[in-house]
Amino acid sequence: MFSQLNDTLAKWTFWWSLDSMTGPSGEKWLDWLHRLSGKLPPYYGFACSVDEYEAKHKVVKADDMGSSVRMAGVSTADFQRFLPGIYWLTIFGKDLTSHFDPELRSLPGARRVRIPPSQVSVLLDSPVVPESMAERLHAETRIAEILGAQYFFDRARAEGEYALVPELARAMRESASG
């Protein structure tokens, strides 16, 4: 799905079978995604299972009238204030790579993949569907803390103080001003 979020920002959503993320087909998929990101550079991107996405963003509120479900930390307005998080695969565009380097060079439990000319993806050293979602979320939180927790949404501190990475804020302002 391709969605134009505002005059200068678009969101692309791809859906794959989780089976295709294992073995040689998984490496082919990652290679394709990295090549696509090199040709059509994103500000930021991520890949994860639906279970991981819901564990990070799903908020259920119950009252006498029933319950409501919403996703927190992933709206267009939120992206103007902070990044949605660290995931099984997180792609840092040029401006984010510029800000977070050298921290991106040695993150625990993850490998760094350079995407020419100036992007990086961080891939966790565990399968797309983890054995323990709690351990996955903990690993992602640790990486966010190393990079600067204020830049990444965390449902555990949903009302916390957040900041947009200065280089990304500048790039988005420049894009909007044309």
Secondary structure by P-SEA (a helix, b strand, c coil): ccccccccbbbbbbbbcccccccaaaaaaaaaaaaaaaaccccccccccaaaaaaacbbbbbcccbbbbbbccccaaaaaccccccccbbbbcaaaaaaacccccccccbbbbbcccbbbbbbcccccccccaaaaaaaaaaaaaaaccccccccccccccccccaaaaaaaaaaaac
